[in-house]
Amino acid sequence: MTDNRVLVLQDGTEAVFANRADGLGVNLIRGMGIPQLILSTETNPVVQVRATKLGIEAINGCADKCDALTQYCTRHGMDMSRVVYIGNDTNDLEVMEAVGYPVSPADAHESVKAIACIVTRARGGEGVVKEFAEMLEANRVES
């Protein structure tokens, strides 16, 4: 949901850049009744602030994303083989290999794109979540 840039202010405060289109994507996915989660190795409070604004859960400061997602799925009775995970860098590889539907942005690390079942046209921070949400919406089968 970001483009990997960070702005460091004089006082050491960090800011990241997010795309409002991704917020619309989060809303589309919510409307389909699909739970969402942000996993981040960052301990920056901006992760939780953004998640709260979007109305989704976040686990930040997690050293092991795969373990964190496995625990989340266990708590919520979810099967990892039915999980979509959008990742862009090598620290996402283990969790991407553990889920059923790994997705990456166009500018992801080559090793990440190699295992993704979908590589979006959008680059990170440029509407990846919105693009994916629109794919879901277009291919949704009502049960």
C-alpha angles and dihedrals in degrees: 000000000000134000093234093253120130127194113211114200125208092263092053095257112145128215130187131204119244130181118233089215088068089056088056088050091053089052092050091051091046089053088058089056094246116145117233134201136184115217117192136169087207120102092200111129089225088080092061093041092055093044091050091049090051092045096238134119121258133195108196131177091034113156093196113039093183093054091045092052093045090053091046091051092047091051091050098040093245126151113230089217088067096048125108114210123187111204136163111185144044093270086066096055099091094050092043089055090050098054130072098235117034114185130185138188120247093258097049122129110282092244090055094049089049092064098036117109087205129029110192124224089231122084121230112289092016102093104296093145092048092049091050092045090053090051089052092047093049092050099037117134115201114229 
